[in-house]
Amino acid sequence: MAKLFWKPGTLLYPVPVVLVSCGDIQGVKNIITIAWAGTVASDPVMVSISVRPERYSYKLIKDSGEFVINLPKRSMVRAVDFCGVVSGKDCDKFQATGLTAVAAKNVKAPLIDEAPLALECKVSSMNDLGSHHLFLAKVIGVQVEETLIDRNGRLNLAKADLISYVHGQYWTLKEAVGNFGFSVKKRMKKE
Ligand SMILES: Cc1cc2nc3c(=O)[nH]c(=O)nc-3n(C[C@H](O)[C@H](O)[C@H](O)COP(=O)(O)O)c2cc1C
């Protein structure tokens, strides 16, 4: 295959696109759209978000040491974009989007009620990476919409209609094409 050789670029796609809620539910609160987010460890569960210091949310997260990662569903895509192009300096994004701030269990930062999944996080360290500062955080609790739990008590995330971010576009997740470990599982014997 013929390939082009490009200079470094942010081309690790698809990635999650999340709504990070921050601040204090009783006081100043805000939502920022984040695409540079990821899971970095499983035990303890650790995540990272990268935030430019000039963002209004940056100080809220830095000062409180807390935030919530809310996973948006397809019907929230307009709010996802809006929270990524308008600053909380100029507008109350909860009011403007109609998203509902509800109390989290373990942090002062609000949760977004409409999001099917929310991860409550406490910052454990910060790292200046240049354009962005990386917040490493411990997930201290997860809130899941009840309707996503199937009859066997398992989380059915396919039902959540989550979206991802791919090179400037928001995408739905179309279909599953395999299960974890399926490549090494013995084939079922034909009856
Ligand atoms: C899809 C998308 C992804 C974004 N990802 C990030 C990100 O990872 N880090 C960041 O600092 N800003 C990111 N932004 C930009 C901020 O969300 C945007 O500047 C926002 O208005 C900042 O809000 P605030 O000033 O209220 O904190 C993203 C924007 C969009 C639309």
The ligand as an SDF file (V2000), in Angstrom:
LIG
                    3D

 31 33  0  0  0  0  0  0  0  0999 V2000
  -15.3040   17.5730   20.3880 C   0  0  0  0  0  0  0  0  0  0  0  0
  -14.5070   18.4930   21.2660 C   0  0  0  0  0  0  0  0  0  0  0  0
  -13.4910   17.9880   22.0490 C   0  0  0  0  0  0  0  0  0  0  0  0
  -12.7260   18.8260   22.8860 C   0  0  0  0  0  0  0  0  0  0  0  0
  -11.7420   18.2920   23.6530 N   0  0  0  0  0  0  0  0  0  0  0  0
  -11.0250   19.0970   24.4840 C   0  0  0  0  0  0  0  0  0  0  0  0
  -10.0150   18.5520   25.3220 C   0  0  0  0  0  0  0  0  0  0  0  0
   -9.7630   17.3550   25.3460 O   0  0  0  0  0  0  0  0  0  0  0  0
   -9.3310   19.4060   26.1220 N   0  0  0  0  0  0  0  0  0  0  0  0
   -9.5910   20.7610   26.1570 C   0  0  0  0  0  0  0  0  0  0  0  0
   -8.9380   21.4990   26.9020 O   0  0  0  0  0  0  0  0  0  0  0  0
  -10.5520   21.3050   25.3600 N   0  0  0  0  0  0  0  0  0  0  0  0
  -11.2720   20.5050   24.5420 C   0  0  0  0  0  0  0  0  0  0  0  0
  -12.2640   21.0240   23.7610 N   0  0  0  0  0  0  0  0  0  0  0  0
  -12.5200   22.4620   23.8050 C   0  0  0  0  0  0  0  0  0  0  0  0
  -13.3390   22.8870   25.0270 C   0  0  0  0  0  0  0  0  0  0  0  0
  -14.3980   21.9840   25.2640 O   0  0  0  0  0  0  0  0  0  0  0  0
  -13.8880   24.3050   24.7770 C   0  0  0  0  0  0  0  0  0  0  0  0
  -12.8330   25.2090   24.6270 O   0  0  0  0  0  0  0  0  0  0  0  0
  -14.8750   24.7600   25.8360 C   0  0  0  0  0  0  0  0  0  0  0  0
  -15.5860   25.8520   25.3450 O   0  0  0  0  0  0  0  0  0  0  0  0
  -14.1770   25.1200   27.1290 C   0  0  0  0  0  0  0  0  0  0  0  0
  -15.1550   25.4020   28.0570 O   0  0  0  0  0  0  0  0  0  0  0  0
  -14.8970   26.2450   29.3880 P   0  0  0  0  0  0  0  0  0  0  0  0
  -14.1500   27.4960   28.9840 O   0  0  0  0  0  0  0  0  0  0  0  0
  -16.2740   26.5150   29.9050 O   0  0  0  0  0  0  0  0  0  0  0  0
  -14.1030   25.3750   30.2830 O   0  0  0  0  0  0  0  0  0  0  0  0
  -13.0170   20.2050   22.9210 C   0  0  0  0  0  0  0  0  0  0  0  0
  -14.0580   20.7210   22.1290 C   0  0  0  0  0  0  0  0  0  0  0  0
  -14.8070   19.8710   21.3290 C   0  0  0  0  0  0  0  0  0  0  0  0
  -15.9290   20.4300   20.4980 C   0  0  0  0  0  0  0  0  0  0  0  0
  1  2  1  0
  2  3  1  0
  2 30  2  0
  3  4  2  0
  4  5  1  0
  4 28  1  0
  5  6  2  0
  6  7  1  0
  6 13  1  0
  7  8  2  0
  7  9  1  0
  9 10  1  0
 10 11  2  0
 10 12  1  0
 12 13  2  0
 13 14  1  0
 14 15  1  0
 14 28  1  0
 15 16  1  0
 16 17  1  0
 16 18  1  0
 18 19  1  0
 18 20  1  0
 20 21  1  0
 20 22  1  0
 22 23  1  0
 23 24  1  0
 24 25  2  0
 24 26  1  0
 24 27  1  0
 28 29  2  0
 29 30  1  0
 30 31  1  0
M  END
$$$$
